[in-house]
């Protein structure tokens, strides 16, 4: 309460290094920190009196917050498929293009209903789909709505 309203924004990605959210996590960091928050919104002051890091892993933060906004990557890839010239059964696929876009996270609440732009809800959805094993660590920091 003594700090007042502080904007908290987080990112979460799947455990698998092959999942698009993991592959493009640094693109997401760049988009949120440098483009969306600094350039677009002008969030360039320190967030609280004790200067906290702009970027940090949630398990390293000495904070407890009620909720956090969240941005996720959406990745669309196109491939060109061709049959080998000797008409063998082998099919060759070449990456043609990749389009990365950034959106408010799509997540679910505890009852499974859609809850968007919420870090905890996105982590819950990843965990329910077997893509994230650290949901409990996130819940210890994001405690839900505070009583005034």
N, C-alpha and C positions, 0 to 999 in steps of 0.2 A: 503493500500500500504506500509506503513512503516514497517510492520512486514515481508513482502515478502510472499512467498508461504508457506501456513500452511495446513497440511493435516487434514481434518475434516471428521469424520466418524460417522454416526448416525444409530439408530435403531428406528423402528416404529412398533407398534403392534395394533391389533384391540381392540376396546373398550370392547368387550365381554370377560369376564373372562374365557369362555369356548372355545374360539378360540385358535388354536395351537400357533399362534404368541404371544398371551398373556400368555398362559401356560408356554411356553419355553423361555420367554423373558430374564430371568436371565441366562439361558444357553447361549443365544446369547451374552449377555453382557460379560460373562466369555470368550467365544470363541474369540470375537473381541479384548477385552482389554488385556487379559493375554496371549492367545495363538497366535493369528494372528499378533497382533501389537507388543507385547513385545518380545515373544520368536522367532517368525518367521521373523519379519521385523526389530526388534531392536528399535522401537519407544519408547524410555524411557526418553527422555529429555522433559523439559517443552516446551509447544508449542509456547508461546509468552513471552515477557519480564515480563509482569505482570503474575505471575503464575496463570493459569486458572485450574479449576478442570478437571481431566481426564474424569470424568463421571458427567454429570449433565443433568437435564431436559431442553429441548430447551427453555421453557418459563422462565427459571431462568438464562439463559446465558446473559451476557452483551456484546454480539457480534452480528455482522451481517456478514454473509458469502455469497459468491456467490453460492456455491453448497456443497454438502456433499455426500461422498460415502455411501453405505448402504449395510448391510448384513441382510438376512432373514433366518429364519429356515424353513426347509422342514421336515415334520414329516410323517412317514409311520408307521402305526400300523397294527398288525395282530391279529386276534381273532380266537379262537377255538369255534365253535358253536356245541351245542349238544341238543338233545331232552331229556326232563325229562324221567327218567327211567320208570315211570308208563305210558308212552306213552301219557301223557297229551299234550295239545297244547302248553304248555310253552316251549320256546326255551331259552337256557342259553348260553350267550356269555362270555367267559373269555379272558382277554387280554393275548396274547401269547408273543408278543414282540413289542418294540417301537424302531424305528431307527430315530435319529435326525441328519440331515446334515445341513451345513451352506453354503449359496450361495450368490452371488451378488443379490441384490433385483431386482425383476421384477416389473416394473412400466410402466406408460404411460405419455406422454407429454400432453400439453393442447389440442392437436388435437386428442388424443386417440391412437397415435402411440406408439409402444413399445419404452421404454427408460429405460435401465437397469443400475444398480449400482448408483442410484441417489435417495437420501432420499425423496426429494420433489415429484418425480415421483411415488415412492412407496406409499407415503401418499395420493397422488391424486387417485391412483388405489383403495386403501382401502376406501377412501371417496366416490368414484363413485359407489362402491359396497355396500354402506351403512354400512360399518364396522368401520368408523372413523368419529368422529364429531369435531375434533380439527385441521383440515387442515388449517384454517385461521391463527392460532397461528404459525404454522410451516412456512407459507408463509411470515410472518413478519420478520423472522430471515433469511430464505434462499431466497435471493432476485433475484437469477438468475445470468446470466453471467454479469460480471462487464465490463464497458468500460475502456480501458487502456488510 
